[in-house]
Amino acid sequence: MYETGQRIALEATTDPDTDLRPGDEGTIRSYNPTLRRLGVDWDSGSSLSMLLDDGDRIRLLL
């Protein structure tokens, strides 16, 4: 479903320590379907991964 190079936008994250906010955009650098974990290079410079089974939500950009 997710592929390297796809662009995404953050909808929500459960990480209380991140500076990322809903609407921030980034590029997928990796996806682990077993863990449902997305490695993301955020445009802001962050490299916070998204843990889709732990409440993090993103949307694909077209």
NORBEL-V305432 format. One record per helix or strand of 3 or more residues. SS is the DSSP state (A for helix, B for strand). FROM is the first residue (numbers start at 1). TO is the last residue. If there is no record, write none. Layout:
# NORBEL-V305432
ss=SS from=FROM to=TO
ss=SS from=FROM to=TO
This chain:
# NORBEL-V305432
ss=B from=7 to=12
ss=B from=25 to=32
ss=B from=37 to=42
ss=A from=52 to=54
ss=B from=57 to=60
